[in-house]
Amino acid sequence: MRRKLFNTANLIALLGISLFASPFLHAQGAMRPPAAVKSAFRATHYDVSATLTPSTHMIVAHALVEFEASDVSSLVLVELHANMKIASVTLAGKPVSFERDQQNPLLLRVTLNEPAADGQKITLNFEYSGMLSNEENSPVPGVRLAAIGTDGIYLLLPSRWFPLTDYPSNRYTATFKIQVPEAFLVAGTGRPGPTETISDKAPLPSVIRPGAPPPAPTAQKAYSFRDDKAEASGSFVAAPYQMTPVSVAGIKISVFTFPGSTQTAQLYGQDAARIITTFSEEFGALPDPGLTIAEIPDLSVSGFAGPGLALVSQRQWDPRGNTRLLSRLVGAQWFGNAVMPASASDVWVTDGLARYCEAIYAGQETNKEAMNRAVEEFTVGALMYEGAAPISQADSLRPFTSQYLSIVQDKGAAVFHMLRSIEGDEMFRSLLQAFYSRFAGRNARIWDFEALAQQYMDLKSQGKAAPAPVKISPNVPPPAPPPSTHILTPFFAQWLSSTGVPEFVPDFVVYRTPKGFQVVGKITQSLDTLSMPLEVRVETEGDPEARTIQVVGTETPFSIDTFGRPKPLGLILDPNDHVLKSSPNLRIRAIIARGEAQAEQGRYLQAIEEYQRALDVQKGNALAQFRMGEAFFYQKNYTAAANSFRGAIGGETDLSTKWVSTWSHIYMGMIYDITGQRERAVNEYRLAIQTKDKTGGAQETAQKYLATPYKDNQ
């Protein structure tokens, strides 16, 4: 049984779009990364060779790196995983001095014997080795971005397993040679080359002493990859994979799975091909739509995208597919790989937009309701750490941490959704096409997107159609935008440069008039600088009446005339969920989501504290009780878990949490099986089946354990 079934942050998946635990690993970490040091040297080409030994978790590597100087300097700064021990750094065969930065051990300082001139290219050879087995010394505390083990290997670019400059914005060409045991296959970025056998298996001795194991095989294979496009390549995975080729409508997908998942390879390949087709129509075609998909061990991030690469963790590899996670990873091929951020402060235009691709595909593949459920998920995520930083200051947050995911990805996606509601569906679609067309193969700033969005908003206000996208060469700067009306300036100032999420509270009275009724009142919220259009709908005994009110400041008066009598509680603010906003219920769900982020990392005590905070606000919250029960269950505190699950069964739910009762019965059955009470377990599984709720494979799970008792650690 999976340790984590599903969470608040992915209720859209639970309600029928797809099943996955969370789009990314929610990991805690220090809020502010070490201050970036600007280097005068940028890496432009790599030749990297690495030998990986799973049994010892070791990497032995050398990297031949070409740098280009942007100023006269003798100091080369690179980032290299702190576990890597540097044996030597040479220039033209001559050693040069190097040292780790004392304040930031990720940073390696290399001092040249002579300064390089502005524009001069130099090539340094780095020889290094080290152990990669856990998150120790990870560039992101608590997040395992590189690991070498017998169950699998993953070397993700942000781990800095080879020397990097200007992450996450640098582009370079590269070749990689990855040597692994013979039983392993390697998948990664770049075009695969021929596989080379390094050595033969060791012969077995004629006599093996009793009790002595036979010698381990020594056969090794080297896999080569070449990337001639300037992009952020350098992410690789290796394991005893089975590779399944999938071809759909000319799109070639290579799917690498662990043996137990091979039967799902075709499904994942076909789903990815459909998503690529949809996004090609939405944004414009990729130069090469092919994709490599690989399953990776659970202890890393839940999902990761590199150029032409989509990695999915085992816990996310659902046998029924996972289009939500795939749509984000595929979306990152456009916004994250083809279009890259100009700096760590500009990741909203890539990570935020790739996250919003989940809602775009949900709306295209299913319906508008599915897209709205995705937006609600973004809202819950945004409220988790709403005050951590403005989106435009993303460089103050560590990537992959809960704070980063909350601000950059979830709030970022919600901001794109609000912009879509202002621009309109067709104009927003044209805006994304133009953004991709202009910046494919280039690096974009937040300001670039703002200027383009303003241009398209001005066209809409003038009643003009959007122009056809124009492809611009990566070596040619984009044209200056035309003079704008600055209509969107307050929008971007509020949502990108400021913190805070409004909670709208209406106060009104209804008057009878000669022509019907009049609703007179005010809308209050706490953000003094907010200026935002807000739709207000009045449900009446006849047809509903809707008006758009410009909410300005903390108090905005309004008046709406209706023909029919307004219904009690019939005033609805933002009925189509266009605006990122808070509510008491959403804040409780955000607290629960923080607990889920802790539980995802195995920090059950901290998770329980968050769930208790939610219960302090709403004592009968069924979801908080359920999550509390899960945390106790994985701590093997079965009595406390049973009490929490019982509370969840009788707790308060809404349409999005009806599944809680079903899964609580299943967990109760599992507890009774563990404690040797089979008759009571059978009764709980039957109660789960009677609910007919299919969320997260509930019915299949209940039927499975009804037939065969659940065993501890199953």
C-alpha positions as CSV (number, residue, x, y, z in Angstrom):
1,M,0.0,0.0,0.0
2,R,1.3,3.4,-0.8
3,R,2.4,5.6,2.1
4,K,0.5,8.6,0.7
5,L,-2.8,8.2,-1.1
6,F,-3.8,11.7,-2.0
7,N,-3.9,15.2,-0.5
8,T,-5.8,18.4,-0.3
9,A,-3.6,20.0,-2.9
10,N,-4.9,17.5,-5.6
11,L,-8.6,17.1,-5.0
12,I,-9.1,17.7,-8.7
13,A,-7.3,14.4,-9.3
14,L,-9.5,12.7,-6.7
15,L,-12.6,14.0,-8.4
16,G,-11.9,12.2,-11.6
17,I,-9.3,13.9,-13.8
18,S,-6.3,11.8,-12.7
19,L,-4.7,10.4,-9.6
20,F,-1.5,11.7,-8.1
21,A,-0.4,12.7,-4.7
22,S,1.0,16.2,-5.3
23,P,2.6,17.7,-8.3
24,F,5.8,18.2,-6.5
25,L,7.4,17.1,-3.3
26,H,6.5,19.6,-0.5
27,A,9.7,19.9,1.4
28,Q,10.6,22.3,4.2
29,G,13.8,24.2,4.0
30,A,15.5,27.5,4.8
31,M,13.5,30.4,3.4
32,R,16.3,32.3,1.8
33,P,19.1,30.6,-0.3
34,P,22.7,31.9,-0.1
35,A,23.1,35.2,-1.9
36,A,24.0,34.7,-5.5
37,V,27.4,35.8,-6.5
38,K,27.7,37.1,-10.1
39,S,30.5,35.4,-12.0
40,A,32.3,36.9,-14.9
41,F,32.4,33.5,-16.5
42,R,29.5,31.6,-18.0
43,A,29.6,27.9,-19.0
44,T,28.9,27.4,-22.7
45,H,29.7,23.8,-23.4
46,Y,30.3,20.6,-21.3
47,D,31.9,17.2,-21.9
48,V,31.0,15.2,-18.8
49,S,31.9,11.6,-18.1
50,A,30.7,9.9,-14.9
51,T,31.0,6.3,-13.5
52,L,28.2,5.4,-11.1
53,T,28.6,2.6,-8.6
54,P,25.2,1.7,-7.0
55,S,26.7,-0.6,-4.3
56,T,28.8,2.2,-2.8
57,H,26.6,5.2,-3.9
58,M,29.7,6.7,-5.5
59,I,30.2,8.9,-8.6
60,V,33.6,9.4,-10.1
61,A,33.5,12.1,-12.8
62,H,35.4,14.5,-14.9
63,A,33.9,17.6,-16.6
64,L,35.6,19.5,-19.4
65,V,33.9,22.9,-19.3
66,E,34.2,25.7,-21.7
67,F,33.6,29.1,-20.2
68,E,33.2,32.5,-21.8
69,A,34.3,35.7,-19.9
70,S,32.0,38.7,-19.8
71,D,34.6,40.8,-18.2
72,V,38.3,40.8,-17.4
73,S,38.7,38.4,-14.5
74,S,40.7,35.6,-13.1
75,L,38.0,34.2,-10.7
76,V,35.7,31.5,-12.0
77,L,32.7,30.7,-9.8
78,V,30.7,27.5,-10.2
79,E,28.2,25.6,-8.1
80,L,29.0,21.9,-7.4
81,H,27.3,19.6,-5.0
82,A,28.9,19.9,-1.6
83,N,29.5,16.1,-1.4
84,M,31.8,16.2,-4.4
85,K,35.5,16.1,-3.5
86,I,37.6,17.9,-6.1
87,A,40.8,16.1,-6.9
88,S,42.0,18.7,-9.4
89,V,41.1,21.6,-11.7
90,T,43.4,22.2,-14.7
91,L,43.7,24.6,-17.5
92,A,45.5,23.4,-20.6
93,G,47.0,20.6,-18.5
94,K,48.3,23.0,-15.8
95,P,46.7,23.0,-12.3
96,V,44.9,26.0,-11.0
97,S,43.9,26.8,-7.4
98,F,40.4,26.2,-6.1
99,E,38.5,26.4,-2.8
100,R,35.0,25.9,-1.4
101,D,33.3,29.0,-0.2
102,Q,33.2,29.0,3.6
103,Q,29.8,30.5,3.9
104,N,28.2,28.6,1.0
105,P,29.9,25.2,0.4
106,L,27.9,24.7,-2.8
107,L,30.1,27.5,-4.4
108,L,33.5,26.6,-5.8
109,R,36.0,29.3,-6.5
110,V,38.6,28.7,-9.1
111,T,41.5,31.2,-9.5
112,L,43.2,31.3,-12.9
113,N,46.9,31.9,-13.1
114,E,46.2,34.8,-15.5
115,P,43.1,36.9,-16.0
116,A,41.0,36.2,-19.0
117,A,40.0,39.0,-21.4
118,D,36.4,40.1,-22.0
119,G,34.9,37.6,-24.5
120,Q,37.8,35.1,-24.1
121,K,37.0,31.4,-23.9
122,I,38.8,29.1,-21.6
123,T,38.4,25.3,-20.9
124,L,38.7,23.9,-17.4
125,N,38.9,20.2,-16.5
126,F,37.3,19.2,-13.2
127,E,38.2,15.9,-11.7
128,Y,35.9,15.0,-8.7
129,S,34.1,12.2,-6.9
130,G,31.8,11.7,-3.9
131,M,28.8,9.8,-2.4
132,L,25.2,10.6,-3.3
133,S,22.9,8.5,-1.2
134,N,20.5,10.9,0.5
135,E,19.6,14.5,1.0
136,E,22.7,15.3,3.0
137,N,24.3,18.5,1.7
138,S,21.6,18.8,-0.9
139,P,21.4,22.3,-2.5
140,V,17.8,22.3,-1.2
141,P,17.8,21.1,2.4
142,G,15.6,18.1,2.9
143,V,15.1,17.5,-0.8
144,R,17.0,14.6,-2.4
145,L,17.9,15.8,-5.9
146,A,20.6,13.2,-6.6
147,A,21.0,9.6,-5.3
148,I,22.9,6.5,-6.4
149,G,21.6,3.2,-5.2
150,T,20.9,-0.4,-6.1
151,D,17.2,0.3,-6.6
152,G,17.9,3.2,-9.0
153,I,19.9,6.3,-9.8
154,Y,18.8,9.9,-10.5
155,L,21.0,12.9,-11.1
156,L,18.8,15.9,-11.5
157,L,20.3,19.2,-12.8
158,P,19.4,21.3,-9.7
159,S,21.5,18.9,-7.6
160,R,24.6,20.4,-9.3
161,W,26.2,17.0,-9.8
162,F,28.4,18.7,-12.4
163,P,29.7,22.3,-12.2
164,L,27.0,24.9,-13.1
165,T,26.9,28.6,-13.6
166,D,23.9,30.9,-13.6
167,Y,21.4,28.3,-12.5
168,P,18.5,28.3,-13.4
169,S,18.9,30.5,-16.5
170,N,22.0,29.2,-18.3
171,R,21.9,27.6,-21.7
172,Y,24.8,25.5,-23.0
173,T,25.6,22.6,-25.4
174,A,26.8,19.3,-23.9
175,T,27.8,15.7,-24.3
176,F,27.5,13.2,-21.4
177,K,28.8,9.7,-20.9
178,I,27.2,7.8,-18.1
179,Q,28.8,4.5,-17.0
180,V,26.6,2.1,-15.0
181,P,26.3,-1.7,-14.2
182,E,25.3,-3.8,-17.2
183,A,21.8,-4.4,-15.8
184,F,21.0,-0.7,-15.8
185,L,19.5,1.3,-18.6
186,V,20.1,5.1,-18.7
187,A,17.6,7.7,-19.8
188,G,18.0,11.5,-19.8
189,T,18.3,14.7,-21.8
190,G,20.0,14.9,-25.2
191,R,20.1,12.6,-28.2
192,P,21.2,9.1,-27.2
193,G,24.3,7.7,-28.8
194,P,25.7,4.2,-29.1
195,T,26.0,2.1,-25.9
196,E,29.5,0.9,-25.2
197,T,30.4,-2.2,-23.2
198,I,33.3,-1.4,-20.9
199,S,34.2,-4.8,-19.5
200,D,33.1,-8.4,-19.5
201,K,31.7,-10.3,-16.6
202,A,34.2,-11.8,-14.2
203,P,34.5,-15.6,-14.7
204,L,33.2,-17.8,-11.9
205,P,35.9,-19.7,-10.0
206,S,36.0,-23.5,-10.4
207,V,35.6,-23.9,-6.7
208,I,33.3,-21.8,-4.5
209,R,33.8,-22.2,-0.7
210,P,30.7,-23.2,1.2
211,G,28.8,-20.1,2.3
212,A,30.8,-17.8,0.2
213,P,28.8,-15.8,-2.4
214,P,29.9,-15.8,-6.0
215,P,31.8,-12.7,-7.2
216,A,29.7,-9.8,-8.3
217,P,29.5,-9.2,-12.1
218,T,31.8,-6.4,-13.2
219,A,30.3,-5.8,-16.6
220,Q,29.7,-2.1,-17.2
221,K,28.0,-0.2,-20.0
222,A,28.5,3.5,-21.0
223,Y,25.6,5.4,-22.4
224,S,26.3,8.6,-24.3
225,F,24.0,11.6,-24.9
226,R,24.6,14.7,-27.0
227,D,22.7,18.0,-26.9
228,D,23.7,20.4,-29.7
229,K,20.9,22.9,-28.7
230,A,21.8,25.5,-26.1
231,E,19.5,24.4,-23.2
232,A,19.6,23.2,-19.6
233,S,20.5,19.6,-20.2
234,G,22.1,17.3,-17.7
235,S,19.4,15.3,-15.9
236,F,19.7,11.5,-16.0
237,V,18.1,8.4,-14.4
238,A,19.3,4.8,-14.4
239,A,17.8,1.5,-13.1
240,P,17.0,-2.0,-14.2
241,Y,14.4,-0.5,-16.5
242,Q,12.3,-1.9,-19.2
243,M,12.0,0.5,-22.1
244,T,8.7,0.6,-24.1
245,P,8.6,2.6,-27.3
246,V,5.2,4.3,-28.0
247,S,4.3,6.1,-31.2
248,V,1.1,8.1,-31.6
249,A,0.4,10.3,-34.6
250,G,4.1,10.6,-35.4
251,I,5.0,11.5,-31.8
252,K,7.7,9.1,-30.5
253,I,7.6,8.5,-26.7
254,S,10.2,6.3,-24.9
255,V,8.8,5.0,-21.6
256,F,11.2,3.6,-19.0
257,T,9.5,1.7,-16.2
258,F,10.4,-0.5,-13.3
259,P,9.4,-4.2,-14.0
260,G,6.2,-3.9,-12.0
261,S,4.9,-1.0,-14.0
262,T,5.6,-2.2,-17.5
263,Q,1.9,-2.8,-18.3
264,T,1.2,0.9,-17.8
265,A,3.9,2.1,-20.2
266,Q,1.6,2.3,-23.2
267,L,-1.0,4.3,-21.2
268,Y,1.6,6.9,-20.1
269,G,3.0,7.2,-23.6
270,Q,-0.4,7.6,-25.2
271,D,-1.5,10.2,-22.5
272,A,1.7,12.2,-23.1
273,A,1.3,12.2,-26.8
274,R,-2.3,13.5,-26.5
275,I,-1.1,16.3,-24.1
276,I,1.7,17.2,-26.6
277,T,-0.8,17.4,-29.4
278,T,-3.2,19.6,-27.3
279,F,-0.4,22.0,-26.2
280,S,1.0,22.2,-29.8
281,E,-2.4,23.5,-30.8
282,E,-2.6,25.8,-27.8
283,F,0.9,27.3,-27.8
284,G,2.6,26.3,-31.1
285,A,4.6,23.3,-32.1
286,L,7.9,22.2,-30.5
287,P,10.9,21.7,-32.8
288,D,11.0,18.1,-31.6
289,P,7.9,16.8,-29.9
290,G,9.5,13.5,-28.9
291,L,9.7,12.8,-25.2
292,T,11.3,10.4,-22.8
293,I,9.3,9.4,-19.7
294,A,10.9,7.6,-16.8
295,E,9.7,6.3,-13.4
296,I,12.1,7.2,-10.6
297,P,12.3,6.0,-6.9
298,D,10.0,7.6,-4.4
299,L,12.6,9.4,-2.3
300,S,13.1,12.2,-4.8
301,V,10.7,14.9,-6.1
302,S,7.3,13.8,-7.3
303,G,7.9,15.0,-10.8
304,F,10.7,16.7,-12.8
305,A,11.0,18.0,-16.3
306,G,14.1,18.5,-18.4
307,P,14.5,19.1,-22.2
308,G,12.7,16.2,-23.8
309,L,12.4,14.5,-20.4
310,A,9.6,13.9,-17.9
311,L,10.3,12.0,-14.7
312,V,7.5,10.6,-12.5
313,S,8.1,9.2,-9.0
314,Q,6.8,5.7,-8.2
315,R,4.2,7.1,-5.8
316,Q,2.8,9.1,-8.6
317,W,2.9,6.3,-11.2
318,D,-0.7,5.4,-10.9
319,P,-1.8,2.3,-12.9
320,R,-4.7,4.3,-14.3
321,G,-2.5,7.1,-15.5
322,N,-1.6,10.6,-14.2
323,T,-2.5,13.2,-16.7
324,R,-2.4,16.0,-14.1
325,L,1.3,15.5,-13.4
326,L,2.1,14.7,-17.0
327,S,0.4,17.9,-18.3
328,R,2.6,20.0,-16.0
329,L,5.8,18.1,-17.1
330,V,4.8,18.3,-20.7
331,G,3.9,22.0,-20.3
332,A,7.4,22.6,-19.0
333,Q,8.7,21.6,-22.4
334,W,7.3,24.9,-23.7
335,F,7.6,27.0,-20.5
336,G,10.7,26.0,-18.6
337,N,12.8,24.3,-21.3
338,A,12.1,26.1,-24.7
339,V,11.4,29.3,-22.8
340,M,13.7,29.7,-19.8
341,P,13.7,32.3,-17.0
342,A,16.2,35.2,-17.4
343,S,17.0,34.9,-13.6
344,A,15.8,33.1,-10.5
345,S,13.4,36.1,-10.0
346,D,11.6,35.4,-13.3
347,V,10.5,31.8,-12.7
348,W,6.9,32.8,-12.7
349,V,6.9,32.9,-16.5
350,T,8.1,29.2,-16.5
351,D,7.2,27.3,-13.3
352,G,4.0,29.2,-12.7
353,L,2.9,28.8,-16.3
354,A,3.8,25.1,-16.5
355,R,1.7,24.6,-13.4
356,Y,-1.2,26.4,-15.0
357,C,-0.9,24.0,-18.0
358,E,-2.6,21.5,-15.7
359,A,-5.7,23.6,-15.6
360,I,-5.5,24.3,-19.4
361,Y,-5.4,20.6,-20.2
362,A,-8.0,19.7,-17.6
363,G,-10.4,22.2,-19.3
364,Q,-9.6,20.9,-22.7
365,E,-9.7,17.2,-22.0
366,T,-12.6,17.2,-19.5
367,N,-14.7,20.4,-18.9
368,K,-14.7,23.8,-17.4
369,E,-15.7,22.3,-14.0
370,A,-12.5,20.2,-14.0
371,M,-10.5,23.4,-14.7
372,N,-12.2,25.2,-11.9
373,R,-11.4,22.4,-9.5
374,A,-7.7,22.7,-10.6
375,V,-7.9,26.4,-9.8
376,E,-9.3,25.7,-6.4
377,E,-6.3,23.5,-5.8
378,F,-4.0,26.4,-6.8
379,T,-5.9,28.6,-4.3
380,V,-5.3,26.2,-1.4
381,G,-1.7,25.9,-2.3
382,A,-1.3,29.7,-2.6
383,L,-2.8,30.2,0.9
384,M,-0.3,27.8,2.5
385,Y,2.5,30.4,2.6
386,E,0.9,33.5,1.1
387,G,3.1,35.9,3.0
388,A,6.4,34.2,2.3
389,A,7.4,36.6,-0.6
390,P,6.0,38.3,-3.6
391,I,6.1,36.3,-6.8
392,S,8.6,38.7,-8.3
393,Q,11.0,38.0,-5.4
394,A,11.1,34.2,-6.1
395,D,14.9,34.3,-5.8
396,S,14.5,34.6,-2.0
397,L,12.8,31.1,-2.0
398,R,14.5,27.8,-2.4
399,P,13.1,25.8,-5.4
400,F,11.1,22.6,-4.4
401,T,10.4,23.9,-0.9
402,S,6.8,24.3,0.3
403,Q,7.2,28.0,0.3
404,Y,8.4,28.0,-3.3
405,L,5.6,25.8,-4.5
406,S,3.0,27.9,-2.7
407,I,4.2,31.2,-4.1
408,V,5.7,30.5,-7.5
409,Q,3.7,27.6,-8.7
410,D,0.3,27.7,-7.0
411,K,-0.1,31.4,-6.6
412,G,1.6,31.9,-9.9
413,A,-0.9,29.6,-11.7
414,A,-3.8,31.4,-10.0
415,V,-2.4,34.7,-11.3
416,F,-2.4,33.3,-14.8
417,H,-6.0,32.2,-14.4
418,M,-7.0,35.7,-13.2
419,L,-5.2,37.3,-16.2
420,R,-7.1,34.8,-18.5
421,S,-10.4,36.0,-17.0
422,I,-9.4,39.7,-17.8
423,E,-8.0,39.1,-21.2
424,G,-10.7,36.6,-22.3
425,D,-10.0,33.0,-23.5
426,E,-9.1,33.7,-27.1
427,M,-6.9,36.7,-26.4
428,F,-5.2,34.8,-23.6
429,R,-4.6,31.9,-25.9
430,S,-3.1,34.3,-28.5
431,L,-1.0,35.8,-25.8
432,L,0.6,32.5,-24.8
433,Q,1.2,31.6,-28.5
434,A,3.0,35.0,-29.0
435,F,5.0,34.5,-25.8
436,Y,6.2,31.1,-26.8
437,S,6.9,32.2,-30.4
438,R,9.0,35.2,-29.3
439,F,10.9,33.5,-26.6
440,A,11.4,29.9,-27.6
441,G,15.1,29.3,-27.4
442,R,15.5,32.5,-25.4
443,N,15.3,33.6,-21.7
444,A,12.3,35.7,-20.6
445,R,11.8,38.2,-17.8
446,I,8.6,38.8,-15.9
447,W,8.6,42.2,-17.5
448,D,8.7,40.7,-21.0
449,F,5.5,38.9,-20.3
450,E,3.9,41.9,-18.6
451,A,4.6,44.1,-21.6
452,L,3.2,41.5,-24.0
453,A,0.1,40.9,-21.9
454,Q,-0.5,44.7,-21.8
455,Q,-0.2,44.9,-25.6
456,Y,-2.8,42.2,-26.1
457,M,-5.1,43.8,-23.4
458,D,-4.9,47.1,-25.4
459,L,-5.9,45.2,-28.6
460,K,-8.9,43.8,-26.7
461,S,-9.9,47.3,-25.4
462,Q,-9.7,48.6,-29.0
463,G,-11.8,45.8,-30.3
464,K,-8.9,44.5,-32.5
465,A,-8.0,40.9,-33.2
466,A,-4.7,39.4,-31.9
467,P,-1.9,39.4,-34.5
468,A,-0.4,36.1,-35.7
469,P,2.6,34.9,-33.7
470,V,6.0,35.9,-35.1
471,K,9.0,33.7,-34.6
472,I,12.1,35.7,-33.6
473,S,15.6,34.3,-33.8
474,P,17.3,33.6,-30.4
475,N,20.1,35.9,-31.5
476,V,17.8,38.9,-32.3
477,P,16.3,41.0,-29.5
478,P,12.5,41.1,-29.5
479,P,11.0,44.4,-30.8
480,A,10.0,47.0,-28.2
481,P,6.3,46.9,-27.4
482,P,4.1,49.7,-28.6
483,P,3.0,52.5,-26.3
484,S,0.5,51.0,-23.8
485,T,-2.4,52.2,-21.7
486,H,-1.0,50.5,-18.6
487,I,-4.4,49.0,-17.9
488,L,-2.7,46.0,-16.3
489,T,-0.2,47.9,-14.2
490,P,-2.3,47.7,-11.0
491,F,-3.0,44.0,-11.6
492,F,0.7,43.1,-11.9
493,A,1.7,45.4,-9.0
494,Q,-0.8,43.7,-6.7
495,W,-0.4,40.1,-7.7
496,L,3.3,39.9,-8.7
497,S,5.0,42.6,-6.6
498,S,2.9,42.3,-3.4
499,T,1.9,39.7,-0.9
500,G,-1.5,38.9,0.5
501,V,-4.8,37.3,-0.7
502,P,-8.1,39.1,-0.1
503,E,-11.1,37.7,1.7
504,F,-14.2,39.4,0.4
505,V,-17.0,40.0,2.9
506,P,-20.4,41.4,1.7
507,D,-22.8,43.4,3.8
508,F,-26.1,44.4,2.2
509,V,-29.8,45.1,2.5
510,V,-32.6,44.5,0.0
511,Y,-35.1,47.3,-0.8
512,R,-38.4,47.0,-2.6
513,T,-38.6,49.4,-5.6
514,P,-41.4,50.3,-8.0
515,K,-39.6,48.2,-10.7
516,G,-38.6,45.3,-8.5
517,F,-35.8,45.2,-5.9
518,Q,-32.5,46.8,-5.1
519,V,-29.6,45.3,-3.3
520,V,-27.5,48.0,-1.6
521,G,-24.4,47.2,0.3
522,K,-20.6,47.1,0.5
523,I,-17.7,44.7,0.0
524,T,-14.9,44.8,2.5
525,Q,-11.5,43.2,2.4
526,S,-8.1,43.8,4.1
527,L,-5.8,44.8,1.2
528,D,-5.6,48.6,1.0
529,T,-4.0,48.7,-2.5
530,L,-6.3,46.2,-4.2
531,S,-8.0,47.3,-7.4
532,M,-9.7,44.4,-9.1
533,P,-12.9,43.7,-11.0
534,L,-15.2,41.3,-9.2
535,E,-18.3,39.7,-10.5
536,V,-21.3,39.8,-8.2
537,R,-24.3,37.6,-8.9
538,V,-27.7,37.9,-7.2
539,E,-29.8,34.7,-7.2
540,T,-33.5,35.7,-7.4
541,E,-36.8,33.9,-7.7
542,G,-36.5,34.7,-11.4
543,D,-33.4,35.0,-13.5
544,P,-30.2,35.8,-11.7
545,E,-28.7,39.3,-12.1
546,A,-24.9,39.7,-12.4
547,R,-22.7,42.8,-12.3
548,T,-19.0,43.5,-12.3
549,I,-17.8,45.8,-9.6
550,Q,-14.4,47.4,-9.4
551,V,-13.3,46.6,-5.9
552,V,-10.9,49.4,-4.8
553,G,-9.3,49.5,-1.3
554,T,-10.8,48.0,1.8
555,E,-14.4,49.0,1.3
556,T,-16.4,49.3,-1.9
557,P,-20.1,50.2,-2.1
558,F,-22.4,48.7,-4.7
559,S,-26.0,48.7,-5.8
560,I,-27.7,46.1,-8.0
561,D,-31.3,46.3,-9.3
562,T,-33.2,43.1,-9.8
563,F,-36.7,42.3,-11.1
564,G,-37.2,39.1,-9.1
565,R,-37.0,38.9,-5.3
566,P,-33.4,38.1,-4.2
567,K,-33.2,34.7,-2.5
568,P,-31.9,34.4,1.1
569,L,-28.1,34.0,0.9
570,G,-28.4,34.7,-2.8
571,L,-25.6,37.2,-3.1
572,I,-22.5,35.4,-4.5
573,L,-19.2,37.0,-5.0
574,D,-17.0,35.8,-7.8
575,P,-19.3,32.9,-8.8
576,N,-16.9,31.7,-11.5
577,D,-13.8,31.7,-9.3
578,H,-11.9,34.1,-11.4
579,V,-10.2,35.9,-8.5
580,L,-7.6,34.4,-6.1
581,K,-9.4,34.9,-2.7
582,S,-9.5,33.4,0.7
583,S,-12.3,32.2,2.9
584,P,-12.5,30.5,6.3
585,N,-12.9,27.1,4.6
586,L,-10.0,27.6,2.2
587,R,-7.7,28.7,5.1
588,I,-8.5,25.5,7.0
589,R,-7.7,23.5,3.9
590,A,-4.4,25.4,3.6
591,I,-3.5,24.5,7.2
592,I,-4.3,20.8,6.4
593,A,-2.2,21.1,3.2
594,R,0.8,22.3,5.3
595,G,0.4,19.1,7.4
596,E,0.2,17.0,4.3
597,A,3.5,18.6,3.1
598,Q,5.1,17.5,6.4
599,A,3.7,14.0,6.2
600,E,5.0,13.7,2.6
601,Q,8.5,14.0,4.2
602,G,7.7,11.6,7.0
603,R,7.5,14.3,9.6
604,Y,4.4,12.9,11.2
605,L,4.7,14.8,14.5
606,Q,4.8,18.1,12.7
607,A,2.0,17.0,10.4
608,I,-0.2,16.1,13.4
609,E,0.5,19.6,14.9
610,E,-0.9,21.2,11.7
611,Y,-3.9,19.0,11.6
612,Q,-4.6,19.9,15.2
613,R,-4.5,23.6,14.3
614,A,-7.1,22.9,11.7
615,L,-9.3,21.1,14.2
616,D,-8.9,23.9,16.7
617,V,-10.5,26.2,14.1
618,Q,-13.2,23.6,13.0
619,K,-13.5,20.8,15.5
620,G,-15.5,18.5,13.2
621,N,-13.5,18.9,10.0
622,A,-13.5,15.4,8.5
623,L,-10.5,15.9,6.3
624,A,-8.3,17.0,9.2
625,Q,-9.5,14.1,11.3
626,F,-8.7,11.7,8.4
627,R,-5.2,13.1,7.8
628,M,-4.6,12.9,11.6
629,G,-5.6,9.2,11.4
630,E,-3.2,8.6,8.5
631,A,-0.3,10.2,10.4
632,F,-1.0,8.0,13.4
633,F,-1.4,4.9,11.2
634,Y,2.0,5.4,9.7
635,Q,3.4,5.9,13.2
636,K,1.8,2.5,14.0
637,N,-0.3,4.2,16.7
638,Y,-3.3,2.2,15.7
639,T,-5.6,3.1,18.7
640,A,-5.1,6.9,18.1
641,A,-5.5,6.3,14.3
642,A,-8.8,4.4,14.8
643,N,-10.2,7.2,17.0
644,S,-9.3,9.8,14.3
645,F,-10.8,7.7,11.5
646,R,-14.0,7.3,13.5
647,G,-14.1,11.1,13.9
648,A,-13.7,11.5,10.2
649,I,-16.6,9.2,9.4
650,G,-18.9,11.3,11.4
651,G,-17.2,14.6,10.6
652,E,-18.1,17.6,8.4
653,T,-17.5,17.2,4.7
654,D,-18.3,19.0,1.4
655,L,-18.6,17.7,-2.1
656,S,-14.8,17.6,-2.5
657,T,-14.2,15.5,0.7
658,K,-17.0,12.9,0.5
659,W,-14.4,10.3,-0.2
660,V,-13.1,10.7,3.4
661,S,-15.8,8.4,4.9
662,T,-15.0,5.7,2.4
663,W,-11.3,5.7,3.0
664,S,-11.8,5.9,6.7
665,H,-13.7,2.7,6.6
666,I,-10.9,1.1,4.6
667,Y,-8.2,2.2,7.0
668,M,-10.4,0.9,9.9
669,G,-10.5,-2.4,8.2
670,M,-6.7,-2.4,7.7
671,I,-6.3,-1.6,11.5
672,Y,-8.6,-4.5,12.4
673,D,-6.7,-6.8,10.1
674,I,-3.4,-5.8,11.7
675,T,-4.8,-6.4,15.2
676,G,-6.2,-9.8,14.3
677,Q,-9.9,-8.8,14.2
678,R,-10.8,-10.1,10.8
679,E,-14.6,-10.1,11.3
680,R,-14.6,-6.4,12.2
681,A,-12.2,-5.7,9.3
682,V,-14.6,-7.4,6.8
683,N,-17.5,-5.2,8.1
684,E,-15.5,-2.1,7.5
685,Y,-14.5,-3.1,3.9
686,R,-18.2,-3.8,3.2
687,L,-19.2,-0.4,4.6
688,A,-16.6,1.2,2.2
689,I,-18.1,-0.7,-0.7
690,Q,-21.6,0.4,0.1
691,T,-20.6,4.1,-0.3
692,K,-19.9,3.4,-4.0
693,D,-17.2,6.1,-3.9
694,K,-14.4,5.3,-6.3
695,T,-12.0,8.1,-5.4
696,G,-8.4,7.0,-5.4
697,G,-9.3,3.4,-6.3
698,A,-11.3,3.0,-3.1
699,Q,-13.6,0.3,-4.4
700,E,-10.8,-1.8,-5.8
701,T,-8.8,-1.5,-2.6
702,A,-11.8,-2.5,-0.4
703,Q,-12.5,-5.5,-2.6
704,K,-8.9,-6.5,-2.5
705,Y,-8.7,-6.5,1.3
706,L,-12.2,-8.1,1.6
707,A,-10.8,-11.0,-0.3
708,T,-7.3,-11.1,1.3
709,P,-6.5,-9.6,4.8
710,Y,-4.3,-6.6,4.9
711,K,-0.8,-7.2,6.3
712,D,1.3,-4.6,8.1
713,N,3.7,-2.7,5.7
714,Q,1.9,-4.1,2.7
